[in-house]
Amino acid sequence: KNRPMFDSGSAVLKDYMKDILRSLTKVLNEVDNKLTLSGHTDATPYASGAAGYSNWELSADRANASRREMMAAGMKESKVLRVVGLASSVPMKADDEYASINRRIAIVVMNKRAEDAVRAMARQDSLSEPPAPSVQLPAIPRVEIMPPPGSVR
C-alpha cells in the first residue's frame, strides 16, 4: 500500500508492519534458506540524538528491530545470517530520495551460492593475512512498486 514501515527518524516498527513480519515469519520458517535483513532510510539527515548517530546507525537499528520482531514470532536465531544498515544508499524510489517509502527494511532469502559468498567474505574480513580474491555476490533484484488496480502509471 506504499506506506512507510517507520516514522521519520525512528526505528520503531509501525503496527501493520509487525503484523506483516509475523505472517512472513511463518512462511520463512518453512524454508531452509538463510536470510539477510537490511535497513534503509530516506535521504533526510538524522537530526537528533547522540553525537555520531546518523542514518547509518538508524538503518541498522531498523533491520535489527525487524529481526527482533521476527524472533518474537518464532524465527530461529540461526535463520538470519546477516543484518546490515544501508542508510539512504539504495532508495526504493530513486527519483525521490526523501520519499517516505524509502524508510523500510528488505528481507532477502538467500540461495546457497549467496550464503557461501557471505560466509567467505566474513572469513576474509577476519583474516590477518592479505585477503583472497574478492567474492562476487549475486545482484539484488530491483523491487518495483505496483500501482493500485485501475490506476494509470
Buried (B, 14 or more C-beta within 10 A) or exposed (E): EEEBBBEBBBBEBBEEBBEBBBEBBEEBEEEEBBBBBBBBBBBBEBEEEEEEEBBBBBBBBBBBBBBEBBBEBEBEEEBBBBBBBBBBEBBBBEEEBEBBBBBBBBBBEBEEEBBEBBBBBEEBEEEEEEEEEEBEBEEEEEEEEEEEEEEEE
